[in-house]
Amino acid sequence: MLGVYSKLLIKSDVLSETVARLPARKPALATLTPLAFSLTEGLRLSLHGDPGVGYILEGTSDFLTGNGSSLATDSTGQAIFQDPSLHEQRFYRARLVQ
């Protein structure tokens, strides 16, 4: 029968057993969600990624200068970030800690 299979089994007395292992899964890319903004407390963001994985949250106002904060996700894959500084505009990105 022809088709697509996920496993191949060959039975033979002359071939030794072969074990195949899948490569390690890469951690998920993080997603950022704004939670709240106020003039007194700034911006609160929620980062969602893989549980227990470290991410760096980077922020910039002009794409020339910026700063980063290290975050580690909890057992549910979430981390909360509070940026108390007030900016006319600000861009954020999250990247995996290497």
C-alpha positions in Angstrom: 0.0 0.0 0.0 1.5 3.4 -1.0 1.1 6.4 1.3 2.8 8.8 3.7 4.2 7.1 6.8 5.8 8.5 9.9 7.8 5.3 10.7 9.6 2.7 8.6 10.1 -0.8 10.0 12.4 -3.2 8.4 12.7 -6.6 9.9 16.0 -8.4 9.2 18.3 -10.8 10.9 21.4 -9.2 9.5 20.6 -5.5 10.3 21.3 -4.1 13.7 18.7 -2.0 15.6 18.7 1.6 14.8 17.3 4.3 17.1 16.3 7.7 15.6 15.8 10.7 17.8 14.1 13.9 16.8 16.1 17.1 17.2 15.4 19.3 20.2 12.4 21.6 19.8 13.3 25.3 19.7 11.5 27.5 22.3 8.5 29.4 21.0 8.8 33.0 19.9 7.3 35.3 22.5 4.1 37.4 22.0 3.7 40.7 23.7 0.3 42.0 24.8 -0.4 45.4 26.4 -2.2 45.1 29.7 -2.5 48.7 31.0 -1.2 52.2 30.6 -1.3 55.1 33.0 0.5 58.4 33.4 1.6 57.5 36.9 2.7 53.9 36.3 3.6 53.8 32.6 3.0 50.7 30.5 2.4 47.1 31.6 3.1 44.3 29.1 2.4 40.6 29.2 5.0 38.3 27.6 3.8 34.8 26.6 6.3 32.2 25.6 7.5 28.7 26.6 7.4 27.9 30.4 10.7 28.5 32.1 12.4 30.1 29.1 14.4 33.3 29.4 13.6 36.2 27.1 15.1 39.7 26.7 12.5 42.5 26.3 14.1 45.4 24.4 12.6 48.8 24.1 13.5 51.8 21.9 12.0 55.1 20.9 14.2 55.8 17.9 15.7 52.4 16.7 19.2 53.9 17.4 19.3 53.6 21.2 17.5 51.2 23.5 17.6 49.1 26.6 16.9 45.6 27.5 15.4 43.7 30.5 15.8 40.0 31.1 12.6 38.1 31.9 12.0 34.5 32.7 8.6 33.0 32.1 6.8 31.2 34.9 5.4 27.7 34.8 2.5 28.9 32.5 4.9 30.6 30.1 3.9 34.2 31.2 5.9 37.1 32.4 4.8 40.7 33.3 6.9 43.7 32.4 6.4 47.2 33.8 7.9 50.2 32.0 7.4 53.2 34.3 9.1 55.7 31.9 6.7 57.8 29.7 7.5 58.1 26.0 5.7 59.7 23.2 6.2 56.5 21.3 8.1 53.3 22.2 8.7 50.1 20.3 9.3 46.7 22.1 10.5 43.3 21.0 11.2 40.1 22.9 14.0 37.7 21.9 15.2 34.5 23.3 18.2 34.5 25.7 21.0 32.7 24.0 
